[in-house]
């Protein structure tokens, strides 16, 4: 006897997000590794570029959690490493906000060349050491960028031309007085729509408790849903 329609629905395999390796050329011979994730939905609500500055970022569980959370919400995401394989071997990797911004803009060009997502709105998400570079790239793009989410409060944010950022900005901070003092000064210089969210513990991404980061990602997807969809 053939299965009923309801039984067929219950046993059907779930639709999975698709992942593919990304290779981002910054300059001749300078290539960054990344992972492009496309949501299981027929078309993405937007695409988020997520630069990282750390060793092993593509395998980092928090980075993968961020990408999967974005995909479940219907957003494509490009997670990429701002360091080349050669630079990772340096005692002090040659990376700073200007170089992060340059590489993020190269990643933006890469995304615009992907046919599935070439026409959707673009957002930037950043954490830790990449935040200043991401904000600098946001100022460079102007109205071509749909939204920005910044987690953490690096002091070098104050060296960025924040007045040039036009995309709506969500700033998520986790915890120390130094973070709050820095973010207060950042907010005072932003003329774009912006919001400050306090998520205690979200700045401690390596201590094994994902709950604060999950809360921060819930705010992140809501922000992108508002300004990219």
C-alpha positions, -999 to 999 in steps of 0.1 A, spaced: 0 0 0 16 34 -10 23 58 18 -1 86 24 7 122 15 12 132 51 36 102 57 55 112 26 60 148 40 72 135 74 99 112 58 111 137 32 147 147 35 152 183 47 165 209 22 201 218 31 220 250 27 247 248 1 284 256 8 312 262 -15 348 274 -12 355 309 -22 388 323 -35 390 361 -33 418 378 -53 430 409 -36 460 415 -58 480 394 -82 492 365 -62 473 375 -30 443 352 -26 421 348 5 402 317 14 365 318 22 333 298 25 302 310 7 269 297 21 236 299 2 204 294 21 180 265 13 154 290 2 149 296 -35 164 331 -33 184 349 -6 169 378 13 203 394 12 240 386 15 264 392 44 301 395 41 318 384 73 356 391 75 376 375 102 412 381 115 422 350 134 439 317 129 416 290 117 385 312 112 367 290 87 367 262 113 359 284 143 326 271 159 313 306 166 320 317 130 302 286 117 273 292 141 270 328 127 269 316 91 244 288 98 222 313 118 222 337 89 214 309 64 185 297 85 171 332 84 174 332 46 206 352 41 236 341 20 269 346 39 305 349 29 329 340 57 364 347 48 399 349 63 416 383 60 450 366 63 467 346 35 483 313 43 517 330 42 507 358 66 495 333 92 530 322 97 542 356 107 548 363 144 529 396 139 505 392 109 506 424 87 470 433 91 454 466 101 420 483 96 431 497 62 441 462 49 409 446 63 389 473 45 407 467 13 402 429 15 366 433 24 360 455 -6 377 428 -27 353 403 -12 324 426 -21 335 425 -57 336 388 -55 301 386 -42 288 408 -70 302 384 -94 281 354 -81 250 352 -102 227 338 -75 232 368 -53 245 395 -76 213 417 -72 205 413 -35 212 438 -8 246 436 9 255 438 45 287 436 66 291 417 98 323 419 119 337 409 152 369 417 172 399 429 152 379 432 120 354 457 132 374 489 124 382 476 89 346 467 82 334 501 93 361 518 71 349 497 41 313 507 49 323 544 47 339 537 14 308 520 -1 283 546 11 248 539 -1 258 508 -19 258 490 14 225 481 31 235 474 67 263 469 92 265 448 124 296 453 145 303 430 176 328 443 200 345 477 205 380 479 193 397 512 201 409 516 165 372 521 156 378 557 166 404 561 139 378 554 111 360 581 92 328 572 109 310 603 96 311 587 61 291 556 71 256 559 57 243 523 61 223 516 93 247 503 120 239 479 149 266 479 176 266 450 199 288 452 230 294 426 256 309 438 286 337 460 300 336 497 309 362 503 282 339 488 256 311 511 266 333 542 267 345 534 232 311 527 218 297 559 233 323 579 214 316 559 182 278 566 184 284 603 189 302 604 155 277 583 135 252 603 115 235 572 100 207 553 117 223 533 144 215 513 175 234 501 205 226 467 220 242 453 252 245 415 253 265 406 284 292 380 276 289 382 238 325 395 236 339 363 252 337 341 221 361 315 233 348 305 267 325 276 256 291 291 263 274 300 230 242 315 246 253 351 246 266 348 210 233 332 200 214 362 215 237 385 196 230 366 164 193 369 169 197 407 170 219 405 140 195 386 118 167 409 129 188 439 118 195 424 84 159 414 80 149 450 85 174 467 62 184 440 36 152 421 28 
